[in-house]
Amino acid sequence: MLTQLSIRDYAIVDRLELDFSHGMTAITGETGAGKSILLGALSLCLGERAESGCVRHGCERAELTARFDLSQLDTARAWLDARELGSSECLLRRTVSANGRTRAWINGTPCTLADLKTLSELLIDVHSQHAHQSLLREQQHQLLLDEYAGVTGQVAELRVLYKEWSQARKRLKQAQESGSEAQARRQLLRYQVEELNHLALAEDELHHLEEEQTRLAHAEQSRHQAQVALHCCSDDEQGATARLIQAKGALLELPGAHEGAVANAIALLEEASIQLDEAGDELARFIDGEELDPERLAFVDERLADVHRIARKHHVMPDEVVALHTRLAQELEQLDMSDDDLEALSVKVRELRDQWRTLAQQVSEARTAHAEELAQQIQQQLSFLGMDKAVFEVSINRRDNAQPEGMDHIQFLISANPGQPPRPLHKVASGGELSRISLAIQVVAAAHSTIPTLVFDEVDVGISGATAEIVGRLLQELGNQGAQLLCVTHLPQVAAQAHRHVHIEKQQHDEAMLTHMSVLDEGGRVKELARMLGGVNLSERTLAHAQEMLTGGQRPARH
């Protein structure tokens, strides 16, 4: 239930705070006084789009807040709990800056307008004077019947199943159409993978093969060069070892050979002789180990040639052949599995179809079971509204093709005059009749709504006199049954039936014209009803008539 609405710097409102309670609240005022401002501010709190022009002239931003009691709204509390937004109450806040930028909060937490709008649909239901236009759309007929029959949740599930079913059918069709292409691709892949399997190139093998090829191809040259080096080191007469011995002997014959620079030179020659011996040993071992293997070299050359040939064939680098092998093998495996997947997809399509049909049949049965009852209740309201000769029907026919909401084609039919068969609304109803039909349907829909707060925005347009009084009584009855109704009306017969009465007027403040809203006491209500009855100049007779109307409107309804 809406408990409070706060408005700041919105349109021609500077600051306003209104408290609301159970029952029916009438909202009245002269044309242009600002009744639309109240509903506009509430709509912004509920997530409707905002324009920069809604900010009061000279102000930086407008700020709007709506507070709701959630004691009767389990669905709203569950929605808030699921998002950890707290659910003891619901506070919706919206700001609109002068440049058009808006921000929104739910219980103090920033939110998107989509979330705000989703939550608002669980909090409040708005019935506008333009609702009769939507009645001309058959989709609206189905929505109203579904809500009356209590199957809106099942219909939402139907839409989900239908979407999944449609997507599965599309995937199945694509899989079937691509079957021949897949078979050709499978044959090519099988040949390519078998060729790569035969090559059996291991990870890092290419690098080792290239190193081995380099070594084997230069083995003979390496041995020759090593032998030349060994000869230079160890030749008995010309080798480096013999020359070192000769140099050392020459130094030892010098006087003082064991002192000073000569001694140091002799020591270095001895060390060089040792290292030269060790170098000779290493070269000898290298020569002994470096064997020529022309057969291994031929094998390595051939294997490298195979790798490069396959790389060229697939337009990849040689070092990408292993990754290519893995990728093609995986694709082949997927295609080999596709036959099994095709069968699984076919089974999935059948399962979704059967689930949808079963639920659609349950929904259809519920619609059929409640259609006549709904028609009777709407016809009863039409009788109250002066169309006692009208015949109203809810027609349900089976569609040829499945639809997201089921197999039912639902139409509201009416015969406004005796002797004429019921026909679709848009073919028979005049403007005035359509307005009353819309009101009758909205009253019935509101009585079965799970949302306790209902807004009626001049739904009484096009009626007057005794019919207007009946409309007021119908709305009052909804309030007596526990609903909260906010009714913007221009009819005194309707306003007189309300439990509370909010008056909206423009007042001059300094050089600005501002909207003022106030809850009227009994005296104020009489004056406002008299204004609605007789205009600006209120006579005693008009005031007495207004008092009588208010007194009669507050009496318990007679059944």
C-alpha positions as CSV (number, residue, x, y, z in Angstrom):
1,M,0.0,0.0,0.0
2,L,1.2,3.5,-0.8
3,T,1.6,5.3,2.5
4,Q,3.4,8.6,1.5
5,L,4.3,10.6,-1.6
6,S,6.9,13.4,-1.3
7,I,7.4,15.9,-4.2
8,R,10.1,18.6,-4.3
9,D,10.6,21.1,-7.1
10,Y,8.6,19.2,-9.6
11,A,6.6,21.1,-12.3
12,I,4.9,23.9,-10.3
13,V,5.2,22.2,-6.9
14,D,7.9,23.4,-4.6
15,R,7.4,21.1,-1.6
16,L,4.6,18.7,-1.0
17,E,4.1,15.6,1.2
18,L,0.9,13.6,1.2
19,D,0.0,10.7,3.4
20,F,-2.3,7.9,2.1
21,S,-4.4,5.2,3.8
22,H,-6.7,2.3,3.0
23,G,-9.9,2.8,1.1
24,M,-10.9,5.2,-1.7
25,T,-9.2,8.6,-2.0
26,A,-10.8,11.1,-4.5
27,I,-8.4,13.6,-6.1
28,T,-10.2,16.6,-7.6
29,G,-9.4,20.2,-8.8
30,E,-10.1,22.6,-11.6
31,T,-8.8,21.8,-15.0
32,G,-5.2,22.8,-15.1
33,A,-4.8,22.8,-11.3
34,G,-2.3,20.0,-11.4
35,K,-4.1,16.7,-11.0
36,S,-1.7,15.3,-13.6
37,I,1.2,16.5,-11.6
38,L,0.4,14.2,-8.7
39,L,0.1,11.1,-11.0
40,G,3.1,12.3,-13.0
41,A,5.3,12.4,-9.8
42,L,4.0,9.0,-8.8
43,S,4.7,7.6,-12.3
44,L,8.3,8.8,-12.1
45,C,8.8,7.0,-8.8
46,L,7.5,3.9,-10.5
47,G,10.1,4.1,-13.3
48,E,8.5,6.0,-16.1
49,R,10.6,8.2,-18.4
50,A,11.4,11.8,-17.3
51,E,11.9,15.0,-19.2
52,S,14.1,17.9,-18.2
53,G,11.1,20.2,-18.5
54,C,9.5,18.6,-15.4
55,V,11.9,20.3,-13.1
56,R,10.5,23.5,-11.5
57,H,11.7,26.7,-13.2
58,G,14.9,28.0,-11.6
59,C,15.7,24.8,-9.7
60,E,18.6,22.4,-10.2
61,R,16.6,19.2,-9.9
62,A,13.3,17.6,-8.9
63,E,13.2,15.0,-6.2
64,L,10.3,12.5,-5.7
65,T,9.8,9.8,-3.1
66,A,7.1,7.1,-2.7
67,R,6.9,5.0,0.4
68,F,5.0,1.6,0.4
69,D,3.8,-0.7,3.2
70,L,4.6,-4.3,2.1
71,S,2.6,-6.2,4.7
72,Q,0.2,-7.5,2.0
73,L,2.8,-7.8,-0.7
74,D,4.6,-11.1,-0.4
75,T,5.8,-11.0,-4.0
76,A,7.4,-7.5,-3.6
77,R,9.1,-8.6,-0.3
78,A,10.5,-11.7,-2.0
79,W,11.8,-9.5,-5.0
80,L,13.6,-7.2,-2.6
81,D,14.9,-10.1,-0.4
82,A,16.4,-11.8,-3.5
83,R,18.4,-8.6,-4.2
84,E,19.3,-8.0,-0.5
85,L,17.5,-4.7,-0.6
86,G,15.6,-5.1,2.7
87,S,11.9,-5.7,2.8
88,S,10.5,-4.2,6.0
89,E,9.2,-1.4,3.8
90,C,9.8,0.0,0.3
91,L,11.1,3.5,-0.4
92,L,11.4,4.5,-4.1
93,R,13.3,7.7,-4.8
94,R,13.9,9.4,-8.1
95,T,15.7,12.6,-9.0
96,V,15.6,14.5,-12.3
97,S,18.2,17.2,-13.0
98,A,17.5,20.3,-15.1
99,N,19.6,18.8,-17.9
100,G,17.4,15.7,-18.0
101,R,19.7,13.3,-16.2
102,T,17.9,11.0,-13.8
103,R,18.9,8.7,-10.9
104,A,16.9,6.2,-9.0
105,W,17.1,4.3,-5.7
106,I,15.3,1.4,-4.0
107,N,15.6,1.5,-0.2
108,G,18.6,3.8,-0.6
109,T,20.4,1.5,-3.1
110,P,21.0,2.9,-6.6
111,C,19.1,0.9,-9.2
112,T,18.2,0.9,-12.9
113,L,14.9,2.1,-14.3
114,A,14.2,-1.4,-15.5
115,D,14.4,-2.7,-11.9
116,L,12.3,0.2,-10.7
117,K,9.7,-0.5,-13.2
118,T,9.7,-4.3,-12.6
119,L,9.2,-3.7,-8.8
120,S,6.5,-1.1,-9.4
121,E,4.4,-3.6,-11.2
122,L,4.3,-5.6,-8.0
123,L,3.3,-2.5,-5.9
124,I,0.6,-0.6,-7.9
125,D,-1.8,-1.0,-10.8
126,V,-2.8,2.1,-12.9
127,H,-6.1,2.2,-14.7
128,S,-6.2,5.2,-17.0
129,Q,-8.9,7.0,-19.0
130,H,-7.1,5.6,-22.1
131,A,-7.5,2.0,-21.1
132,H,-10.5,1.6,-23.4
133,Q,-8.1,2.0,-26.3
134,S,-6.2,-1.1,-25.2
135,L,-9.4,-3.0,-25.0
136,L,-9.5,-2.9,-28.8
137,R,-6.4,-5.1,-28.9
138,E,-7.2,-8.8,-28.5
139,Q,-4.0,-9.4,-26.6
140,Q,-5.4,-7.3,-23.8
141,H,-8.5,-9.6,-23.7
142,Q,-6.2,-12.6,-23.1
143,L,-4.3,-10.8,-20.3
144,L,-7.5,-9.8,-18.5
145,L,-8.9,-13.4,-18.7
146,D,-5.5,-14.8,-17.5
147,E,-5.4,-12.6,-14.5
148,Y,-9.0,-13.4,-13.7
149,A,-8.4,-17.1,-14.0
150,G,-5.2,-16.8,-12.0
151,V,-2.9,-18.3,-14.7
152,T,-0.6,-15.4,-15.3
153,G,2.3,-17.4,-13.8
154,Q,1.6,-20.4,-15.9
155,V,1.3,-18.3,-19.0
156,A,4.7,-16.8,-18.2
157,E,6.1,-20.3,-18.0
158,L,4.4,-21.1,-21.3
159,R,6.3,-18.2,-22.9
160,V,9.6,-19.5,-21.6
161,L,8.9,-23.1,-22.8
162,Y,7.8,-21.8,-26.2
163,K,11.0,-19.8,-26.6
164,E,13.1,-22.8,-25.6
165,W,11.1,-25.0,-27.9
166,S,11.5,-22.5,-30.8
167,Q,15.2,-22.2,-30.3
168,A,15.6,-26.0,-30.2
169,R,13.6,-26.4,-33.4
170,K,15.8,-23.8,-35.1
171,R,19.0,-25.6,-34.0
172,L,17.6,-28.9,-35.2
173,K,16.7,-27.5,-38.6
174,Q,20.1,-25.9,-39.0
175,A,21.8,-29.2,-38.0
176,Q,19.6,-31.2,-40.5
177,E,20.3,-28.7,-43.3
178,S,24.0,-28.8,-42.7
179,G,24.1,-32.6,-42.7
180,S,25.5,-33.1,-46.2
181,E,28.1,-30.4,-45.8
182,A,29.1,-32.0,-42.5
183,Q,29.5,-35.4,-44.2
184,A,31.9,-33.9,-46.8
185,R,33.8,-32.1,-44.1
186,R,34.0,-35.3,-42.1
187,Q,35.5,-37.2,-45.0
188,L,38.1,-34.6,-45.6
189,L,39.1,-34.3,-42.0
190,R,39.3,-38.1,-41.6
191,Y,41.9,-38.2,-44.5
192,Q,43.8,-35.2,-43.1
193,V,43.9,-36.6,-39.5
194,E,45.0,-40.0,-40.8
195,E,47.9,-38.4,-42.7
196,L,48.9,-36.5,-39.6
197,N,48.5,-39.6,-37.4
198,H,50.9,-41.4,-39.8
199,L,53.4,-38.5,-39.5
200,A,53.0,-38.7,-35.7
201,L,55.1,-35.6,-35.1
202,A,55.7,-35.2,-31.3
203,E,55.9,-32.0,-29.4
204,D,59.3,-30.3,-29.7
205,E,60.4,-33.1,-32.1
206,L,60.9,-30.6,-35.0
207,H,63.4,-28.6,-32.9
208,H,65.4,-31.7,-32.1
209,L,65.4,-32.9,-35.7
210,E,66.7,-29.6,-36.9
211,E,69.5,-29.7,-34.3
212,E,70.4,-33.3,-35.2
213,Q,70.4,-32.5,-38.9
214,T,72.8,-29.7,-38.4
215,R,75.1,-31.9,-36.4
216,L,75.1,-34.9,-38.7
217,A,75.5,-32.8,-41.9
218,H,78.7,-31.2,-40.5
219,A,80.1,-34.3,-38.8
220,E,83.0,-35.0,-41.3
221,Q,84.1,-31.4,-41.4
222,S,84.0,-31.2,-37.6
223,R,86.3,-34.3,-37.3
224,H,88.8,-32.9,-39.8
225,Q,89.0,-29.5,-38.0
226,A,89.4,-31.2,-34.7
227,Q,92.2,-33.4,-36.0
228,V,94.0,-30.3,-37.4
229,A,93.7,-28.7,-33.9
230,L,94.9,-31.8,-32.2
231,H,98.0,-32.0,-34.6
232,C,98.8,-28.4,-33.8
233,C,98.8,-29.2,-30.1
234,S,100.6,-32.5,-30.0
235,D,102.9,-32.9,-33.1
236,D,106.2,-34.3,-31.8
237,E,108.3,-31.7,-33.6
238,Q,106.1,-28.8,-34.7
239,G,103.3,-29.1,-32.2
240,A,102.6,-26.5,-29.5
241,T,103.7,-29.0,-26.8
242,A,107.1,-29.5,-28.3
243,R,107.6,-25.7,-28.7
244,L,106.6,-25.1,-25.1
245,I,109.2,-27.7,-24.0
246,Q,111.8,-26.0,-26.1
247,A,111.0,-22.6,-24.7
248,K,111.1,-23.9,-21.1
249,G,114.5,-25.6,-21.7
250,A,116.0,-22.3,-23.1
251,L,114.9,-20.4,-20.0
252,L,116.3,-22.9,-17.6
253,E,119.8,-22.4,-19.1
254,L,119.7,-18.7,-18.1
255,P,121.6,-17.6,-15.0
256,G,119.1,-16.9,-12.2
257,A,116.5,-19.0,-14.0
258,H,114.7,-19.6,-10.7
259,E,114.4,-15.9,-9.8
260,G,112.3,-13.0,-10.9
261,A,110.6,-12.6,-14.2
262,V,112.3,-15.7,-15.7
263,A,111.0,-17.9,-12.9
264,N,107.5,-16.5,-13.5
265,A,107.7,-17.2,-17.2
266,I,108.9,-20.8,-16.6
267,A,105.9,-21.3,-14.2
268,L,103.4,-20.0,-16.8
269,L,104.9,-22.2,-19.5
270,E,104.5,-25.3,-17.3
271,E,100.8,-24.3,-16.7
272,A,100.3,-23.8,-20.4
273,S,101.8,-27.2,-21.1
274,I,99.3,-28.8,-18.7
275,Q,96.3,-27.0,-20.3
276,L,97.6,-27.9,-23.7
277,D,97.7,-31.6,-22.7
278,E,94.1,-31.4,-21.4
279,A,92.9,-29.7,-24.6
280,G,94.5,-32.5,-26.6
281,D,92.7,-35.1,-24.5
282,E,89.3,-33.3,-25.1
283,L,89.9,-33.1,-28.9
284,A,90.8,-36.8,-29.0
285,R,87.6,-37.8,-27.2
286,F,85.6,-35.5,-29.6
287,I,87.2,-37.2,-32.6
288,D,86.5,-40.6,-31.2
289,G,82.8,-39.8,-30.5
290,E,82.0,-38.0,-33.7
291,E,81.1,-40.9,-35.9
292,L,79.7,-40.4,-39.4
293,D,76.1,-41.8,-39.8
294,P,74.8,-41.2,-43.3
295,E,71.8,-43.4,-42.8
296,R,70.6,-41.4,-39.8
297,L,71.2,-38.2,-41.7
298,A,69.1,-39.5,-44.6
299,F,66.3,-40.4,-42.2
300,V,66.3,-37.0,-40.5
301,D,66.4,-35.2,-43.8
302,E,63.4,-37.2,-45.0
303,R,61.4,-36.6,-41.8
304,L,62.0,-32.9,-42.0
305,A,60.9,-32.9,-45.6
306,D,57.6,-34.6,-44.7
307,V,57.0,-32.0,-41.9
308,H,57.6,-29.1,-44.3
309,R,55.4,-30.8,-47.1
310,I,52.4,-31.1,-44.8
311,A,52.9,-27.6,-43.4
312,R,52.8,-26.2,-46.9
313,K,49.8,-28.3,-47.7
314,H,47.8,-26.8,-44.8
315,H,49.3,-23.3,-45.2
316,V,50.9,-23.3,-41.8
317,M,54.4,-22.9,-40.4
318,P,56.3,-26.2,-39.7
319,D,56.2,-25.5,-35.9
320,E,52.4,-25.3,-36.1
321,V,51.8,-28.8,-37.4
322,V,51.4,-30.4,-34.0
323,A,48.7,-27.8,-33.1
324,L,47.0,-28.3,-36.5
325,H,46.9,-32.1,-35.8
326,T,45.2,-31.5,-32.4
327,R,42.7,-29.0,-33.9
328,L,41.7,-31.2,-36.8
329,A,41.3,-34.2,-34.6
330,Q,39.0,-32.3,-32.2
331,E,36.9,-31.1,-35.1
332,L,36.6,-34.6,-36.5
333,E,35.6,-35.8,-33.0
334,Q,32.9,-33.2,-32.8
335,L,31.5,-34.1,-36.2
336,D,31.5,-37.8,-35.3
337,M,29.5,-36.9,-32.3
338,S,27.1,-34.8,-34.3
339,D,24.9,-37.7,-35.3
340,D,24.4,-38.5,-31.6
341,D,23.8,-34.8,-30.9
342,L,21.2,-34.7,-33.7
343,E,19.3,-37.5,-32.1
344,A,19.6,-35.9,-28.7
345,L,18.4,-32.6,-30.1
346,S,15.4,-34.3,-31.7
347,V,14.5,-35.8,-28.4
348,K,14.9,-32.3,-26.7
349,V,12.5,-30.8,-29.3
350,R,9.9,-33.5,-28.6
351,E,10.2,-33.1,-24.8
352,L,9.8,-29.3,-25.0
353,R,6.8,-29.7,-27.4
354,D,5.1,-32.1,-25.0
355,Q,5.8,-30.0,-22.0
356,W,4.4,-26.9,-23.8
357,R,1.3,-28.8,-25.0
358,T,0.6,-30.2,-21.5
359,L,0.8,-26.8,-19.8
360,A,-1.1,-25.1,-22.7
361,Q,-3.9,-27.6,-22.2
362,Q,-4.0,-26.8,-18.5
363,V,-4.1,-23.1,-19.2
364,S,-6.8,-23.5,-21.8
365,E,-8.9,-25.5,-19.4
366,A,-8.6,-22.8,-16.7
367,R,-9.5,-20.1,-19.2
368,T,-12.5,-22.0,-20.4
369,A,-13.6,-22.6,-16.8
370,H,-13.5,-18.9,-15.9
371,A,-14.5,-17.3,-19.2
372,E,-18.3,-17.5,-18.6
373,E,-17.9,-16.3,-15.0
374,L,-15.9,-13.3,-16.1
375,A,-18.4,-12.5,-18.8
376,Q,-21.2,-12.6,-16.2
377,Q,-19.5,-10.3,-13.8
378,I,-18.7,-7.8,-16.5
379,Q,-22.3,-8.0,-17.8
380,Q,-23.5,-7.3,-14.2
381,Q,-21.3,-4.2,-14.0
382,L,-22.6,-3.1,-17.4
383,S,-26.1,-3.4,-16.1
384,F,-25.2,-1.2,-13.1
385,L,-23.8,1.3,-15.6
386,G,-27.0,1.6,-17.6
387,M,-26.3,-1.0,-20.3
388,D,-28.7,-3.6,-18.9
389,K,-29.7,-4.8,-22.3
390,A,-26.1,-5.5,-23.3
391,V,-24.9,-9.1,-23.8
392,F,-21.2,-9.7,-23.1
393,E,-19.3,-12.8,-24.0
394,V,-15.7,-14.1,-23.7
395,S,-15.0,-16.1,-26.8
396,I,-12.3,-18.8,-26.8
397,N,-11.3,-20.6,-30.1
398,R,-8.4,-22.9,-30.8
399,R,-5.7,-21.5,-33.0
400,D,-4.2,-23.4,-35.9
401,N,-0.7,-22.8,-34.8
402,A,1.0,-22.7,-31.4
403,Q,1.6,-19.3,-29.9
404,P,3.8,-18.2,-26.9
405,E,0.7,-17.8,-24.7
406,G,-1.0,-21.0,-25.8
407,M,-3.4,-22.3,-28.4
408,D,-6.3,-20.0,-27.5
409,H,-7.7,-17.1,-29.5
410,I,-9.5,-15.0,-27.0
411,Q,-12.0,-12.2,-27.9
412,F,-14.3,-10.0,-25.9
413,L,-17.7,-9.8,-27.8
414,I,-20.7,-7.6,-27.0
415,S,-24.1,-6.9,-28.3
416,A,-25.2,-3.5,-27.1
417,N,-28.7,-3.8,-28.6
418,P,-31.3,-6.6,-28.2
419,G,-31.6,-8.9,-31.2
420,Q,-28.0,-8.4,-32.5
421,P,-25.4,-11.1,-32.2
422,P,-22.3,-10.3,-30.1
423,R,-19.5,-9.0,-32.2
424,P,-15.9,-7.8,-31.4
425,L,-15.7,-4.6,-29.4
426,H,-14.1,-2.5,-32.1
427,K,-16.9,-3.3,-34.5
428,V,-19.9,-2.4,-32.4
429,A,-19.1,-0.1,-29.5
430,S,-19.5,3.6,-29.7
431,G,-17.2,6.0,-27.8
432,G,-19.6,6.4,-24.8
433,E,-20.4,2.7,-24.7
434,L,-16.7,1.7,-25.0
435,S,-15.9,4.0,-22.0
436,R,-18.5,2.2,-19.9
437,I,-17.4,-1.2,-21.1
438,S,-13.9,-0.3,-20.2
439,L,-14.9,0.8,-16.7
440,A,-16.9,-2.3,-16.1
441,I,-14.0,-4.5,-17.1
442,Q,-11.5,-2.5,-15.0
443,V,-13.8,-2.7,-11.9
444,V,-14.0,-6.5,-12.3
445,A,-10.2,-6.8,-12.9
446,A,-9.4,-4.6,-10.0
447,A,-11.6,-6.7,-7.7
448,H,-9.5,-9.7,-8.5
449,S,-6.1,-8.0,-8.6
450,T,-3.4,-9.2,-6.3
451,I,-2.1,-5.7,-6.0
452,P,-3.7,-3.7,-3.2
453,T,-3.0,-0.2,-4.6
454,L,-5.1,0.8,-7.6
455,V,-5.0,4.2,-9.4
456,F,-8.0,5.2,-11.5
457,D,-7.2,8.2,-13.7
458,E,-10.4,9.7,-14.9
459,V,-11.9,6.4,-15.9
460,D,-15.3,7.9,-15.5
461,V,-15.0,10.1,-18.6
462,G,-18.1,9.9,-20.7
463,I,-20.6,9.1,-18.0
464,S,-22.8,11.3,-15.8
465,G,-25.9,11.4,-13.6
466,A,-27.1,8.2,-11.9
467,T,-24.5,6.2,-13.8
468,A,-21.7,8.3,-12.3
469,E,-23.1,7.7,-8.8
470,I,-23.1,3.9,-9.5
471,V,-19.5,4.2,-10.6
472,G,-18.6,5.9,-7.4
473,R,-20.4,3.2,-5.4
474,L,-18.5,0.5,-7.3
475,L,-15.1,2.1,-6.5
476,Q,-16.1,2.7,-2.9
477,E,-17.0,-1.0,-2.6
478,L,-13.5,-1.9,-3.8
479,G,-12.1,0.3,-1.1
480,N,-14.4,-1.3,1.5
481,Q,-13.0,-4.7,0.5
482,G,-9.5,-3.7,1.6
483,A,-8.1,-2.2,-1.6
484,Q,-6.4,1.2,-1.7
485,L,-7.8,3.4,-4.5
486,L,-6.6,6.7,-5.8
487,C,-9.3,8.2,-8.1
488,V,-8.7,11.3,-10.2
489,T,-12.2,12.4,-11.1
490,H,-14.2,15.3,-12.4
491,L,-17.5,13.9,-11.2
492,P,-19.0,15.0,-7.8
493,Q,-21.1,11.8,-7.7
494,V,-17.8,9.8,-7.7
495,A,-15.9,12.1,-5.3
496,A,-18.8,12.0,-2.8
497,Q,-18.3,8.2,-2.4
498,A,-14.6,8.5,-1.5
499,H,-13.4,7.7,2.1
500,R,-10.9,10.7,1.7
501,H,-10.8,13.7,-0.6
502,V,-7.6,15.4,-1.8
503,H,-8.1,18.8,-3.4
504,I,-5.6,20.3,-5.9
505,E,-5.4,24.0,-6.7
506,K,-3.1,26.7,-8.0
507,Q,-2.1,29.4,-5.6
508,Q,-0.1,32.6,-6.1
509,H,3.2,32.7,-4.1
510,D,5.1,36.0,-4.6
511,E,5.6,36.0,-8.4
512,A,5.2,32.3,-8.9
513,M,2.1,30.2,-9.4
514,L,2.4,26.9,-7.4
515,T,0.3,23.8,-7.0
516,H,-1.1,23.2,-3.6
517,M,-2.7,19.9,-2.4
518,S,-4.6,19.3,0.8
519,V,-6.8,16.7,2.4
520,L,-10.3,18.2,2.9
521,D,-12.4,18.0,6.0
522,E,-16.1,17.6,5.7
523,G,-16.7,21.3,5.2
524,G,-14.0,21.5,2.6
525,R,-15.5,18.5,0.8
526,V,-18.9,20.1,0.7
527,K,-17.5,23.2,-0.9
528,E,-15.5,21.3,-3.4
529,L,-18.5,19.1,-4.3
530,A,-20.5,22.3,-4.7
531,R,-17.9,23.8,-7.0
532,M,-17.9,20.6,-9.1
533,L,-21.8,20.8,-9.2
534,G,-22.3,24.5,-9.8
535,G,-19.1,26.3,-10.7
536,V,-17.4,29.3,-9.0
537,N,-20.5,31.0,-7.5
538,L,-21.8,28.7,-4.8
539,S,-25.5,29.2,-3.9
540,E,-27.1,27.8,-0.8
541,R,-29.0,25.4,-2.9
542,T,-25.8,24.1,-4.4
543,L,-24.1,23.8,-1.0
544,A,-27.2,21.9,0.3
545,H,-27.1,19.6,-2.7
546,A,-23.4,19.0,-2.1
547,Q,-24.0,18.2,1.6
548,E,-26.8,15.8,0.7
549,M,-24.6,14.1,-1.9
550,L,-21.8,13.7,0.5
551,T,-24.1,12.4,3.3
552,G,-25.6,9.9,0.8
553,G,-22.3,8.9,-0.5
554,Q,-21.0,8.0,3.0
555,R,-24.0,5.7,3.9
556,P,-23.4,2.0,3.8
557,A,-24.3,0.5,0.4
558,R,-27.6,-1.3,0.1
559,H,-27.5,-4.7,-1.5
